[in-house]
Amino acid sequence: MAERNTPWTPDDVANRFEDAAVTARRLPSANVQGYFNAWPTIVRCQWEMLATDERVVCRFPPSPKDVEQMLEVMLWVQWLEVEQRHLVWMRAKRYGWRDICTRFAIGRSTAWRHWNQAMALMAEKLNDSRKK
């Protein structure tokens, strides 16, 4: 873990989770080795390409530092219960509170309170480990 001079706050932890979610989204897809397509590539005219719904997704791979920070956040998740993990990751992926409340069958203020408790717990654990 990287050393910090300042104590962790729940906002710092939430920002780190959002960064980890963005980094996870930027990772290359894991394809099964050994499968391939023997069909030739279809060459389309320009007017045919305009009518298709295909979009070229250009993802730039994350830096090694970003991946290291993401893996560090993955270790923090072990301090949480399973339901708290789902809640924290849904919020890190920027799901709306309505979707989160539907998933957990709780009210918005309750979901927000659970999320704040999880962030405070992780900030406290990180500050305790920093003192040691």
N, C-alpha and C positions, 0 to 999 in steps of 0.2 A: 504494500500500500504506500501511496505517496504521502509524505509527511506534510501536514498543514500547520501553520503557525497560529491560525485563528480557529476558534471552536466551531463545530458544525452547527448549523441552524436547520430547522425543518425545510426552509426554502432552498437552502443549498442542496439538501438531499433530494428534494423534488426536481430541482434543475438537473442534477446528475442522472436521475431516472429518465427524464425526458431526453437527455443526450444519449443515454444507453439505448432507448427505443429508436432514436434516429439512426444510431450506428447499426443496430440490428437490422433495420430496414435497408441499409446500404450494403450489407454483406451480400456476396454473390449467392445465387441459389444453389442448393445442393442437388445435383442431378445424379441419377443412378448411372453408374458406369456400365458400358456394354450395350446400351440401347442406342440405336441411331435410325435415321430415316433414309431410306434408299430412293425415295422419290426425288426427281430433279426439282430445282428451285424454279418457282413460277415467276417469270419475268412479266411484270404488268406495265401497261402503258400509263402515262401520266394521268389521263382522265380516269382510268380504273383505280389508280391509287387514291385519288381524291374521294372516291365513293366508298372505300373500305373503312372499317372501324379500327383497323390495325394501327397501333401506335408504337413507335420505336421508343423503348425506354432506355435511356442512357444513364446508367448508374455509375457514379465514381466510387471506387472502393474506399472504405474508411482508412485512416492512417493507423499505424500500429499503436500509437498513443491512445487513439479513440477506442480501439479494440481492447486494449489493456484496461482502460477505465470502465468499459462495459463489463468485462469479466469481473472486475472488482465489485461493481454493483450487483452482479449475479451472486456473489458471495454474501452480500448484505441481505439478500432476499431470504436466506436461510434463518434469519432471526424472526421471521414473520410466520404466522399461521397461514394455511393454504388459502383461506378466503381473503385474508389481508393481501396476500401476494397477488391474487387475481384483481383485487380492487386497485392496488398500486400500479400494476402494469396497465390496466385499462385506462387509468388516468394519465399515465406516462405516454400512452399511445394517443392521447387527446380524444378519448371517447367523451361524449357529452354526459352530463350528470343524469339526464333522462335515461340513457342507455344503461348506465351503471345502476341506477335505481331499479330498472326493470330486471336486470340480471340478478340482483341480490334481493329483490322484493322488499326494499326498505325505502324510506323517504329521503328526500334530497339532503336535508340537514343531518340526518343520521349517517348517510353515506359520507358526507363531508367530514363529520366528526370522526368516523372510523379512519378515513384517509389521514386526517390530521394526527390522530393517535399513532398511526403507523409511522408517519414521518418523524414525529417527536421521539418515538421509541428508537428508531434507527439513528437519529441525531444523538440521542443519549448514549447508545451503545458505541457509536463512533468516538464520541468525546471521552468515554471511559477507556476505550482501547488506546486512545492517544496519550492518556495520562500514564499508562503502564510502561 
